Amino acid sequence: MHTDSNGHELQDGNSKTMHTDSNGHELQDGDSVILTQDLKLDGKNQVYKRGTVFKKIRLGDDPEYIKAGDVYLKTCYIKKKK
């Protein structure tokens, strides 16, 4: 980290974004996650129930979303499976 003239910390341009679950635990590619609440998919007549497990997730550029199979999930609705 670097600081500017006012003492505020500046991030390096090459720093990676960190994906975290609803409890603040860091997520990585290939992790398994659990839904913390029921989610209805837009455009489909399908509901994923609380407790549904998604395996082998993929992380993208946006730290608020993960890819689980063909579905994108917000990280605020998941927790890392231990």
PDB file of N, CA, C and O in Angstrom:
ATOM      1  N   MET A   1       0.839  -1.182   0.000  1.00  0.00           N
ATOM      2  CA  MET A   1       0.000   0.000   0.000  1.00  0.00           C
ATOM      3  C   MET A   1       0.882   1.243   0.000  1.00  0.00           C
ATOM      4  O   MET A   1       1.972   1.267   0.571  1.00  0.00           O
ATOM      5  N   HIS A   2       0.376   2.250  -0.650  1.00  0.00           N
ATOM      6  CA  HIS A   2       1.040   3.542  -0.690  1.00  0.00           C
ATOM      7  C   HIS A   2       0.110   4.567  -0.064  1.00  0.00           C
ATOM      8  O   HIS A   2      -1.094   4.330   0.039  1.00  0.00           O
ATOM      9  N   THR A   3       0.648   5.697   0.351  1.00  0.00           N
ATOM     10  CA  THR A   3      -0.180   6.763   0.904  1.00  0.00           C
ATOM     11  C   THR A   3      -0.036   8.008   0.046  1.00  0.00           C
ATOM     12  O   THR A   3       1.014   8.247  -0.550  1.00  0.00           O
ATOM     13  N   ASP A   4      -1.109   8.803  -0.010  1.00  0.00           N
ATOM     14  CA  ASP A   4      -1.037  10.067  -0.745  1.00  0.00           C
ATOM     15  C   ASP A   4      -0.566  11.164   0.202  1.00  0.00           C
ATOM     16  O   ASP A   4      -0.187  10.895   1.342  1.00  0.00           O
ATOM     17  N   SER A   5      -0.593  12.396  -0.280  1.00  0.00           N
ATOM     18  CA  SER A   5      -0.072  13.513   0.517  1.00  0.00           C
ATOM     19  C   SER A   5      -0.901  13.773   1.774  1.00  0.00           C
ATOM     20  O   SER A   5      -0.405  14.385   2.720  1.00  0.00           O
ATOM     21  N   ASN A   6      -2.158  13.316   1.799  1.00  0.00           N
ATOM     22  CA  ASN A   6      -3.022  13.519   2.965  1.00  0.00           C
ATOM     23  C   ASN A   6      -2.966  12.343   3.944  1.00  0.00           C
ATOM     24  O   ASN A   6      -3.656  12.354   4.964  1.00  0.00           O
ATOM     25  N   GLY A   7      -2.157  11.340   3.643  1.00  0.00           N
ATOM     26  CA  GLY A   7      -2.040  10.192   4.528  1.00  0.00           C
ATOM     27  C   GLY A   7      -3.050   9.093   4.264  1.00  0.00           C
ATOM     28  O   GLY A   7      -3.084   8.111   5.005  1.00  0.00           O
ATOM     29  N   HIS A   8      -3.888   9.225   3.218  1.00  0.00           N
ATOM     30  CA  HIS A   8      -4.859   8.193   2.873  1.00  0.00           C
ATOM     31  C   HIS A   8      -4.159   7.075   2.125  1.00  0.00           C
ATOM     32  O   HIS A   8      -3.284   7.321   1.294  1.00  0.00           O
ATOM     33  N   GLU A   9      -4.554   5.830   2.429  1.00  0.00           N
ATOM     34  CA  GLU A   9      -3.939   4.689   1.772  1.00  0.00           C
ATOM     35  C   GLU A   9      -4.485   4.530   0.362  1.00  0.00           C
ATOM     36  O   GLU A   9      -5.684   4.682   0.130  1.00  0.00           O
ATOM     37  N   LEU A  10      -3.598   4.223  -0.577  1.00  0.00           N
ATOM     38  CA  LEU A  10      -3.966   3.974  -1.958  1.00  0.00           C
ATOM     39  C   LEU A  10      -3.693   2.518  -2.273  1.00  0.00           C
ATOM     40  O   LEU A  10      -2.691   1.960  -1.826  1.00  0.00           O
ATOM     41  N   GLN A  11      -4.579   1.899  -3.044  1.00  0.00           N
ATOM     42  CA  GLN A  11      -4.378   0.509  -3.423  1.00  0.00           C
ATOM     43  C   GLN A  11      -3.529   0.451  -4.682  1.00  0.00           C
ATOM     44  O   GLN A  11      -3.591   1.338  -5.533  1.00  0.00           O
ATOM     45  N   ASP A  12      -2.733  -0.609  -4.785  1.00  0.00           N
ATOM     46  CA  ASP A  12      -1.961  -0.840  -5.994  1.00  0.00           C
ATOM     47  C   ASP A  12      -2.914  -1.192  -7.120  1.00  0.00           C
ATOM     48  O   ASP A  12      -3.982  -1.753  -6.875  1.00  0.00           O
ATOM     49  N   GLY A  13      -2.545  -0.873  -8.344  1.00  0.00           N
ATOM     50  CA  GLY A  13      -3.383  -1.168  -9.493  1.00  0.00           C
ATOM     51  C   GLY A  13      -3.507  -2.645  -9.779  1.00  0.00           C
ATOM     52  O   GLY A  13      -4.466  -3.063 -10.428  1.00  0.00           O
ATOM     53  N   ASN A  14      -2.561  -3.456  -9.313  1.00  0.00           N
ATOM     54  CA  ASN A  14      -2.594  -4.878  -9.611  1.00  0.00           C
ATOM     55  C   ASN A  14      -3.146  -5.712  -8.456  1.00  0.00           C
ATOM     56  O   ASN A  14      -2.976  -6.931  -8.454  1.00  0.00           O
ATOM     57  N   SER A  15      -3.793  -5.099  -7.487  1.00  0.00           N
ATOM     58  CA  SER A  15      -4.329  -5.861  -6.361  1.00  0.00           C
ATOM     59  C   SER A  15      -5.553  -6.659  -6.802  1.00  0.00           C
ATOM     60  O   SER A  15      -6.350  -6.187  -7.612  1.00  0.00           O
ATOM     61  N   LYS A  16      -5.697  -7.882  -6.260  1.00  0.00           N
ATOM     62  CA  LYS A  16      -6.814  -8.753  -6.611  1.00  0.00           C
ATOM     63  C   LYS A  16      -8.009  -8.421  -5.728  1.00  0.00           C
ATOM     64  O   LYS A  16      -7.853  -8.026  -4.573  1.00  0.00           O
ATOM     65  N   THR A  17      -9.210  -8.586  -6.290  1.00  0.00           N
ATOM     66  CA  THR A  17     -10.408  -8.400  -5.495  1.00  0.00           C
ATOM     67  C   THR A  17     -10.637  -9.658  -4.668  1.00  0.00           C
ATOM     68  O   THR A  17     -10.388 -10.772  -5.127  1.00  0.00           O
ATOM     69  N   MET A  18     -11.110  -9.465  -3.457  1.00  0.00           N
ATOM     70  CA  MET A  18     -11.338 -10.591  -2.569  1.00  0.00           C
ATOM     71  C   MET A  18     -12.832 -10.873  -2.475  1.00  0.00           C
ATOM     72  O   MET A  18     -13.618  -9.983  -2.148  1.00  0.00           O
ATOM     73  N   HIS A  19     -13.219 -12.101  -2.760  1.00  0.00           N
ATOM     74  CA  HIS A  19     -14.607 -12.526  -2.655  1.00  0.00           C
ATOM     75  C   HIS A  19     -14.829 -13.074  -1.252  1.00  0.00           C
ATOM     76  O   HIS A  19     -14.065 -13.918  -0.785  1.00  0.00           O
ATOM     77  N   THR A  20     -15.878 -12.593  -0.577  1.00  0.00           N
ATOM     78  CA  THR A  20     -16.197 -13.082   0.756  1.00  0.00           C
ATOM     79  C   THR A  20     -17.663 -13.505   0.809  1.00  0.00           C
ATOM     80  O   THR A  20     -18.495 -12.976   0.072  1.00  0.00           O
ATOM     81  N   ASP A  21     -17.974 -14.464   1.687  1.00  0.00           N
ATOM     82  CA  ASP A  21     -19.355 -14.904   1.859  1.00  0.00           C
ATOM     83  C   ASP A  21     -20.079 -13.980   2.826  1.00  0.00           C
ATOM     84  O   ASP A  21     -19.541 -12.948   3.226  1.00  0.00           O
ATOM     85  N   SER A  22     -21.294 -14.347   3.200  1.00  0.00           N
ATOM     86  CA  SER A  22     -22.099 -13.495   4.085  1.00  0.00           C
ATOM     87  C   SER A  22     -21.508 -13.378   5.484  1.00  0.00           C
ATOM     88  O   SER A  22     -21.845 -12.452   6.221  1.00  0.00           O
ATOM     89  N   ASN A  23     -20.627 -14.307   5.858  1.00  0.00           N
ATOM     90  CA  ASN A  23     -19.987 -14.263   7.177  1.00  0.00           C
ATOM     91  C   ASN A  23     -18.599 -13.646   7.143  1.00  0.00           C
ATOM     92  O   ASN A  23     -17.940 -13.546   8.178  1.00  0.00           O
ATOM     93  N   GLY A  24     -18.145 -13.228   5.959  1.00  0.00           N
ATOM     94  CA  GLY A  24     -16.835 -12.598   5.841  1.00  0.00           C
ATOM     95  C   GLY A  24     -15.696 -13.547   5.560  1.00  0.00           C
ATOM     96  O   GLY A  24     -14.541 -13.123   5.541  1.00  0.00           O
ATOM     97  N   HIS A  25     -15.984 -14.832   5.338  1.00  0.00           N
ATOM     98  CA  HIS A  25     -14.932 -15.802   5.024  1.00  0.00           C
ATOM     99  C   HIS A  25     -14.540 -15.674   3.555  1.00  0.00           C
ATOM    100  O   HIS A  25     -15.396 -15.486   2.691  1.00  0.00           O
ATOM    101  N   GLU A  26     -13.259 -15.775   3.283  1.00  0.00           N
ATOM    102  CA  GLU A  26     -12.765 -15.638   1.913  1.00  0.00           C
ATOM    103  C   GLU A  26     -13.139 -16.856   1.076  1.00  0.00           C
ATOM    104  O   GLU A  26     -13.011 -17.994   1.527  1.00  0.00           O
ATOM    105  N   LEU A  27     -13.606 -16.605  -0.154  1.00  0.00           N
ATOM    106  CA  LEU A  27     -13.973 -17.670  -1.085  1.00  0.00           C
ATOM    107  C   LEU A  27     -12.884 -17.836  -2.129  1.00  0.00           C
ATOM    108  O   LEU A  27     -12.210 -16.872  -2.495  1.00  0.00           O
ATOM    109  N   GLN A  28     -12.713 -19.062  -2.607  1.00  0.00           N
ATOM    110  CA  GLN A  28     -11.740 -19.358  -3.648  1.00  0.00           C
ATOM    111  C   GLN A  28     -12.389 -20.241  -4.701  1.00  0.00           C
ATOM    112  O   GLN A  28     -13.396 -20.898  -4.436  1.00  0.00           O
ATOM    113  N   ASP A  29     -11.801 -20.255  -5.914  1.00  0.00           N
ATOM    114  CA  ASP A  29     -12.287 -21.141  -6.971  1.00  0.00           C
ATOM    115  C   ASP A  29     -12.319 -22.574  -6.468  1.00  0.00           C
ATOM    116  O   ASP A  29     -11.382 -23.035  -5.815  1.00  0.00           O
ATOM    117  N   GLY A  30     -13.408 -23.277  -6.777  1.00  0.00           N
ATOM    118  CA  GLY A  30     -13.523 -24.679  -6.409  1.00  0.00           C
ATOM    119  C   GLY A  30     -14.154 -24.933  -5.056  1.00  0.00           C
ATOM    120  O   GLY A  30     -14.399 -26.088  -4.707  1.00  0.00           O
ATOM    121  N   ASP A  31     -14.427 -23.884  -4.277  1.00  0.00           N
ATOM    122  CA  ASP A  31     -15.077 -24.055  -2.971  1.00  0.00           C
ATOM    123  C   ASP A  31     -16.515 -24.528  -3.145  1.00  0.00           C
ATOM    124  O   ASP A  31     -17.093 -24.410  -4.226  1.00  0.00           O
ATOM    125  N   SER A  32     -17.077 -25.058  -2.084  1.00  0.00           N
ATOM    126  CA  SER A  32     -18.501 -25.386  -2.020  1.00  0.00           C
ATOM    127  C   SER A  32     -19.174 -24.374  -1.110  1.00  0.00           C
ATOM    128  O   SER A  32     -18.617 -23.992  -0.080  1.00  0.00           O
ATOM    129  N   VAL A  33     -20.386 -23.933  -1.492  1.00  0.00           N
ATOM    130  CA  VAL A  33     -21.119 -22.941  -0.714  1.00  0.00           C
ATOM    131  C   VAL A  33     -22.540 -23.413  -0.475  1.00  0.00           C
ATOM    132  O   VAL A  33     -23.045 -24.283  -1.184  1.00  0.00           O
ATOM    133  N   ILE A  34     -23.186 -22.825   0.542  1.00  0.00           N
ATOM    134  CA  ILE A  34     -24.550 -23.167   0.933  1.00  0.00           C
ATOM    135  C   ILE A  34     -25.395 -21.895   0.894  1.00  0.00           C
ATOM    136  O   ILE A  34     -24.939 -20.835   1.324  1.00  0.00           O
ATOM    137  N   LEU A  35     -26.623 -21.992   0.382  1.00  0.00           N
ATOM    138  CA  LEU A  35     -27.536 -20.843   0.392  1.00  0.00           C
ATOM    139  C   LEU A  35     -28.023 -20.566   1.812  1.00  0.00           C
ATOM    140  O   LEU A  35     -28.327 -21.495   2.560  1.00  0.00           O
ATOM    141  N   THR A  36     -28.097 -19.294   2.177  1.00  0.00           N
ATOM    142  CA  THR A  36     -28.562 -18.918   3.504  1.00  0.00           C
ATOM    143  C   THR A  36     -30.046 -18.573   3.525  1.00  0.00           C
ATOM    144  O   THR A  36     -30.626 -18.397   4.597  1.00  0.00           O
ATOM    145  N   GLN A  37     -30.671 -18.472   2.344  1.00  0.00           N
ATOM    146  CA  GLN A  37     -32.112 -18.217   2.265  1.00  0.00           C
ATOM    147  C   GLN A  37     -32.640 -18.708   0.926  1.00  0.00           C
ATOM    148  O   GLN A  37     -31.861 -18.949   0.004  1.00  0.00           O
ATOM    149  N   ASP A  38     -33.964 -18.859   0.807  1.00  0.00           N
ATOM    150  CA  ASP A  38     -34.585 -19.279  -0.448  1.00  0.00           C
ATOM    151  C   ASP A  38     -34.401 -18.188  -1.498  1.00  0.00           C
ATOM    152  O   ASP A  38     -34.549 -17.000  -1.212  1.00  0.00           O
ATOM    153  N   LEU A  39     -34.071 -18.617  -2.731  1.00  0.00           N
ATOM    154  CA  LEU A  39     -33.900 -17.681  -3.839  1.00  0.00           C
ATOM    155  C   LEU A  39     -34.737 -18.126  -5.019  1.00  0.00           C
ATOM    156  O   LEU A  39     -34.660 -19.277  -5.448  1.00  0.00           O
ATOM    157  N   LYS A  40     -35.555 -17.189  -5.554  1.00  0.00           N
ATOM    158  CA  LYS A  40     -36.343 -17.457  -6.746  1.00  0.00           C
ATOM    159  C   LYS A  40     -35.582 -16.909  -7.938  1.00  0.00           C
ATOM    160  O   LYS A  40     -35.120 -15.768  -7.911  1.00  0.00           O
ATOM    161  N   LEU A  41     -35.447 -17.714  -8.984  1.00  0.00           N
ATOM    162  CA  LEU A  41     -34.738 -17.283 -10.177  1.00  0.00           C
ATOM    163  C   LEU A  41     -35.641 -16.424 -11.039  1.00  0.00           C
ATOM    164  O   LEU A  41     -36.799 -16.768 -11.276  1.00  0.00           O
ATOM    165  N   ASP A  42     -35.108 -15.300 -11.510  1.00  0.00           N
ATOM    166  CA  ASP A  42     -35.862 -14.441 -12.420  1.00  0.00           C
ATOM    167  C   ASP A  42     -35.999 -15.127 -13.777  1.00  0.00           C
ATOM    168  O   ASP A  42     -35.042 -15.715 -14.279  1.00  0.00           O
ATOM    169  N   GLY A  43     -37.182 -15.050 -14.363  1.00  0.00           N
ATOM    170  CA  GLY A  43     -37.416 -15.614 -15.682  1.00  0.00           C
ATOM    171  C   GLY A  43     -37.641 -17.113 -15.690  1.00  0.00           C
ATOM    172  O   GLY A  43     -37.947 -17.680 -16.740  1.00  0.00           O
ATOM    173  N   LYS A  44     -37.501 -17.758 -14.572  1.00  0.00           N
ATOM    174  CA  LYS A  44     -37.734 -19.207 -14.491  1.00  0.00           C
ATOM    175  C   LYS A  44     -38.685 -19.481 -13.340  1.00  0.00           C
ATOM    176  O   LYS A  44     -38.775 -18.701 -12.392  1.00  0.00           O
ATOM    177  N   ASN A  45     -39.382 -20.580 -13.434  1.00  0.00           N
ATOM    178  CA  ASN A  45     -40.288 -20.980 -12.368  1.00  0.00           C
ATOM    179  C   ASN A  45     -39.547 -21.959 -11.455  1.00  0.00           C
ATOM    180  O   ASN A  45     -39.959 -23.108 -11.294  1.00  0.00           O
ATOM    181  N   GLN A  46     -38.451 -21.487 -10.865  1.00  0.00           N
ATOM    182  CA  GLN A  46     -37.613 -22.355 -10.054  1.00  0.00           C
ATOM    183  C   GLN A  46     -37.169 -21.613  -8.802  1.00  0.00           C
ATOM    184  O   GLN A  46     -36.848 -20.425  -8.842  1.00  0.00           O
ATOM    185  N   VAL A  47     -37.159 -22.344  -7.684  1.00  0.00           N
ATOM    186  CA  VAL A  47     -36.714 -21.773  -6.414  1.00  0.00           C
ATOM    187  C   VAL A  47     -35.610 -22.657  -5.856  1.00  0.00           C
ATOM    188  O   VAL A  47     -35.762 -23.876  -5.777  1.00  0.00           O
ATOM    189  N   TYR A  48     -34.496 -22.039  -5.469  1.00  0.00           N
ATOM    190  CA  TYR A  48     -33.441 -22.760  -4.759  1.00  0.00           C
ATOM    191  C   TYR A  48     -33.695 -22.569  -3.273  1.00  0.00           C
ATOM    192  O   TYR A  48     -33.763 -21.440  -2.788  1.00  0.00           O
ATOM    193  N   LYS A  49     -33.832 -23.665  -2.559  1.00  0.00           N
ATOM    194  CA  LYS A  49     -34.166 -23.635  -1.130  1.00  0.00           C
ATOM    195  C   LYS A  49     -32.934 -23.352  -0.278  1.00  0.00           C
ATOM    196  O   LYS A  49     -31.800 -23.629  -0.667  1.00  0.00           O
ATOM    197  N   ARG A  50     -33.202 -22.789   0.904  1.00  0.00           N
ATOM    198  CA  ARG A  50     -32.153 -22.560   1.889  1.00  0.00           C
ATOM    199  C   ARG A  50     -31.469 -23.895   2.197  1.00  0.00           C
ATOM    200  O   ARG A  50     -32.137 -24.911   2.390  1.00  0.00           O
ATOM    201  N   GLY A  51     -30.138 -23.884   2.240  1.00  0.00           N
ATOM    202  CA  GLY A  51     -29.391 -25.099   2.512  1.00  0.00           C
ATOM    203  C   GLY A  51     -28.913 -25.818   1.264  1.00  0.00           C
ATOM    204  O   GLY A  51     -28.169 -26.794   1.363  1.00  0.00           O
ATOM    205  N   THR A  52     -29.330 -25.348   0.077  1.00  0.00           N
ATOM    206  CA  THR A  52     -28.856 -25.953  -1.166  1.00  0.00           C
ATOM    207  C   THR A  52     -27.345 -25.763  -1.283  1.00  0.00           C
ATOM    208  O   THR A  52     -26.833 -24.668  -1.049  1.00  0.00           O
ATOM    209  N   VAL A  53     -26.636 -26.825  -1.643  1.00  0.00           N
ATOM    210  CA  VAL A  53     -25.180 -26.782  -1.759  1.00  0.00           C
ATOM    211  C   VAL A  53     -24.792 -26.623  -3.232  1.00  0.00           C
ATOM    212  O   VAL A  53     -25.305 -27.332  -4.098  1.00  0.00           O
ATOM    213  N   PHE A  54     -23.898 -25.702  -3.498  1.00  0.00           N
ATOM    214  CA  PHE A  54     -23.317 -25.527  -4.823  1.00  0.00           C
ATOM    215  C   PHE A  54     -21.839 -25.867  -4.712  1.00  0.00           C
ATOM    216  O   PHE A  54     -21.127 -25.309  -3.877  1.00  0.00           O
ATOM    217  N   LYS A  55     -21.379 -26.790  -5.562  1.00  0.00           N
ATOM    218  CA  LYS A  55     -19.990 -27.244  -5.514  1.00  0.00           C
ATOM    219  C   LYS A  55     -19.192 -26.638  -6.663  1.00  0.00           C
ATOM    220  O   LYS A  55     -19.744 -26.278  -7.703  1.00  0.00           O
ATOM    221  N   LYS A  56     -17.894 -26.533  -6.456  1.00  0.00           N
ATOM    222  CA  LYS A  56     -16.940 -26.072  -7.465  1.00  0.00           C
ATOM    223  C   LYS A  56     -17.344 -24.724  -8.066  1.00  0.00           C
ATOM    224  O   LYS A  56     -17.524 -24.604  -9.278  1.00  0.00           O
ATOM    225  N   ILE A  57     -17.482 -23.717  -7.208  1.00  0.00           N
ATOM    226  CA  ILE A  57     -17.845 -22.383  -7.667  1.00  0.00           C
ATOM    227  C   ILE A  57     -16.681 -21.755  -8.433  1.00  0.00           C
ATOM    228  O   ILE A  57     -15.535 -22.190  -8.313  1.00  0.00           O
ATOM    229  N   ARG A  58     -16.992 -20.732  -9.218  1.00  0.00           N
ATOM    230  CA  ARG A  58     -15.995 -19.959  -9.945  1.00  0.00           C
ATOM    231  C   ARG A  58     -16.155 -18.496  -9.563  1.00  0.00           C
ATOM    232  O   ARG A  58     -17.271 -17.994  -9.429  1.00  0.00           O
ATOM    233  N   LEU A  59     -15.033 -17.822  -9.391  1.00  0.00           N
ATOM    234  CA  LEU A  59     -15.032 -16.406  -9.052  1.00  0.00           C
ATOM    235  C   LEU A  59     -14.812 -15.589 -10.310  1.00  0.00           C
ATOM    236  O   LEU A  59     -14.074 -15.997 -11.207  1.00  0.00           O
ATOM    237  N   GLY A  60     -15.458 -14.429 -10.370  1.00  0.00           N
ATOM    238  CA  GLY A  60     -15.292 -13.540 -11.505  1.00  0.00           C
ATOM    239  C   GLY A  60     -14.608 -12.258 -11.078  1.00  0.00           C
ATOM    240  O   GLY A  60     -13.967 -12.204 -10.028  1.00  0.00           O
ATOM    241  N   ASP A  61     -14.745 -11.227 -11.896  1.00  0.00           N
ATOM    242  CA  ASP A  61     -14.129  -9.941 -11.605  1.00  0.00           C
ATOM    243  C   ASP A  61     -14.901  -9.165 -10.547  1.00  0.00           C
ATOM    244  O   ASP A  61     -14.312  -8.386  -9.797  1.00  0.00           O
ATOM    245  N   ASP A  62     -16.210  -9.369 -10.483  1.00  0.00           N
ATOM    246  CA  ASP A  62     -17.051  -8.651  -9.528  1.00  0.00           C
ATOM    247  C   ASP A  62     -17.069  -9.402  -8.195  1.00  0.00           C
ATOM    248  O   ASP A  62     -17.518 -10.547  -8.149  1.00  0.00           O
ATOM    249  N   PRO A  63     -16.595  -8.789  -7.116  1.00  0.00           N
ATOM    250  CA  PRO A  63     -16.542  -9.498  -5.837  1.00  0.00           C
ATOM    251  C   PRO A  63     -17.901  -9.753  -5.201  1.00  0.00           C
ATOM    252  O   PRO A  63     -17.976 -10.459  -4.195  1.00  0.00           O
ATOM    253  N   GLU A  64     -18.985  -9.200  -5.758  1.00  0.00           N
ATOM    254  CA  GLU A  64     -20.321  -9.423  -5.196  1.00  0.00           C
ATOM    255  C   GLU A  64     -21.013 -10.645  -5.774  1.00  0.00           C
ATOM    256  O   GLU A  64     -22.069 -11.033  -5.273  1.00  0.00           O
ATOM    257  N   TYR A  65     -20.454 -11.271  -6.817  1.00  0.00           N
ATOM    258  CA  TYR A  65     -21.100 -12.402  -7.477  1.00  0.00           C
ATOM    259  C   TYR A  65     -20.134 -13.556  -7.648  1.00  0.00           C
ATOM    260  O   TYR A  65     -18.930 -13.356  -7.811  1.00  0.00           O
ATOM    261  N   ILE A  66     -20.678 -14.781  -7.608  1.00  0.00           N
ATOM    262  CA  ILE A  66     -19.927 -15.995  -7.940  1.00  0.00           C
ATOM    263  C   ILE A  66     -20.732 -16.767  -8.974  1.00  0.00           C
ATOM    264  O   ILE A  66     -21.939 -16.561  -9.107  1.00  0.00           O
ATOM    265  N   LYS A  67     -20.074 -17.645  -9.699  1.00  0.00           N
ATOM    266  CA  LYS A  67     -20.764 -18.496 -10.662  1.00  0.00           C
ATOM    267  C   LYS A  67     -20.810 -19.910 -10.106  1.00  0.00           C
ATOM    268  O   LYS A  67     -19.780 -20.494  -9.770  1.00  0.00           O
ATOM    269  N   ALA A  68     -22.015 -20.451 -10.016  1.00  0.00           N
ATOM    270  CA  ALA A  68     -22.228 -21.811  -9.529  1.00  0.00           C
ATOM    271  C   ALA A  68     -22.970 -22.563 -10.626  1.00  0.00           C
ATOM    272  O   ALA A  68     -24.192 -22.465 -10.728  1.00  0.00           O
ATOM    273  N   GLY A  69     -22.240 -23.311 -11.445  1.00  0.00           N
ATOM    274  CA  GLY A  69     -22.847 -23.984 -12.594  1.00  0.00           C
ATOM    275  C   GLY A  69     -23.244 -22.949 -13.623  1.00  0.00           C
ATOM    276  O   GLY A  69     -22.391 -22.217 -14.125  1.00  0.00           O
ATOM    277  N   ASP A  70     -24.532 -22.875 -13.947  1.00  0.00           N
ATOM    278  CA  ASP A  70     -25.006 -21.878 -14.906  1.00  0.00           C
ATOM    279  C   ASP A  70     -25.739 -20.721 -14.220  1.00  0.00           C
ATOM    280  O   ASP A  70     -26.428 -19.944 -14.881  1.00  0.00           O
ATOM    281  N   VAL A  71     -25.594 -20.605 -12.898  1.00  0.00           N
ATOM    282  CA  VAL A  71     -26.286 -19.586 -12.111  1.00  0.00           C
ATOM    283  C   VAL A  71     -25.267 -18.652 -11.461  1.00  0.00           C
ATOM    284  O   VAL A  71     -24.242 -19.100 -10.949  1.00  0.00           O
ATOM    285  N   TYR A  72     -25.555 -17.356 -11.487  1.00  0.00           N
ATOM    286  CA  TYR A  72     -24.754 -16.381 -10.754  1.00  0.00           C
ATOM    287  C   TYR A  72     -25.457 -16.060  -9.442  1.00  0.00           C
ATOM    288  O   TYR A  72     -26.652 -15.764  -9.431  1.00  0.00           O
ATOM    289  N   LEU A  73     -24.717 -16.119  -8.332  1.00  0.00           N
ATOM    290  CA  LEU A  73     -25.276 -15.870  -7.013  1.00  0.00           C
ATOM    291  C   LEU A  73     -24.581 -14.693  -6.362  1.00  0.00           C
ATOM    292  O   LEU A  73     -23.370 -14.521  -6.502  1.00  0.00           O
ATOM    293  N   LYS A  74     -25.355 -13.875  -5.641  1.00  0.00           N
ATOM    294  CA  LYS A  74     -24.754 -12.799  -4.856  1.00  0.00           C
ATOM    295  C   LYS A  74     -24.114 -13.406  -3.619  1.00  0.00           C
ATOM    296  O   LYS A  74     -24.672 -14.307  -2.993  1.00  0.00           O
ATOM    297  N   THR A  75     -22.946 -12.906  -3.278  1.00  0.00           N
ATOM    298  CA  THR A  75     -22.206 -13.455  -2.142  1.00  0.00           C
ATOM    299  C   THR A  75     -22.887 -13.190  -0.807  1.00  0.00           C
ATOM    300  O   THR A  75     -22.572 -13.861   0.176  1.00  0.00           O
ATOM    301  N   CYS A  76     -23.805 -12.238  -0.738  1.00  0.00           N
ATOM    302  CA  CYS A  76     -24.498 -11.967   0.519  1.00  0.00           C
ATOM    303  C   CYS A  76     -25.529 -13.051   0.872  1.00  0.00           C
ATOM    304  O   CYS A  76     -26.035 -13.081   1.993  1.00  0.00           O
ATOM    305  N   TYR A  77     -25.843 -13.951  -0.094  1.00  0.00           N
ATOM    306  CA  TYR A  77     -26.813 -15.008   0.154  1.00  0.00           C
ATOM    307  C   TYR A  77     -26.172 -16.386   0.331  1.00  0.00           C
ATOM    308  O   TYR A  77     -26.882 -17.391   0.363  1.00  0.00           O
ATOM    309  N   ILE A  78     -24.860 -16.450   0.446  1.00  0.00           N
ATOM    310  CA  ILE A  78     -24.189 -17.736   0.560  1.00  0.00           C
ATOM    311  C   ILE A  78     -23.225 -17.747   1.734  1.00  0.00           C
ATOM    312  O   ILE A  78     -22.790 -16.698   2.209  1.00  0.00           O
ATOM    313  N   LYS A  79     -22.897 -18.949   2.193  1.00  0.00           N
ATOM    314  CA  LYS A  79     -21.826 -19.106   3.180  1.00  0.00           C
ATOM    315  C   LYS A  79     -20.966 -20.283   2.743  1.00  0.00           C
ATOM    316  O   LYS A  79     -21.444 -21.221   2.105  1.00  0.00           O
ATOM    317  N   LYS A  80     -19.708 -20.215   3.096  1.00  0.00           N
ATOM    318  CA  LYS A  80     -18.749 -21.244   2.708  1.00  0.00           C
ATOM    319  C   LYS A  80     -19.037 -22.529   3.478  1.00  0.00           C
ATOM    320  O   LYS A  80     -19.255 -22.508   4.690  1.00  0.00           O
ATOM    321  N   LYS A  81     -19.034 -23.652   2.750  1.00  0.00           N
ATOM    322  CA  LYS A  81     -19.253 -24.951   3.391  1.00  0.00           C
ATOM    323  C   LYS A  81     -17.922 -25.413   3.967  1.00  0.00           C
ATOM    324  O   LYS A  81     -16.888 -25.353   3.302  1.00  0.00           O
ATOM    325  N   LYS A  82     -17.963 -25.872   5.208  1.00  0.00           N
ATOM    326  CA  LYS A  82     -16.722 -26.301   5.860  1.00  0.00           C
ATOM    327  C   LYS A  82     -16.472 -27.753   5.686  1.00  0.00           C
ATOM    328  O   LYS A  82     -15.468 -28.270   6.176  1.00  0.00           O
TER     329      LYS A  82
END
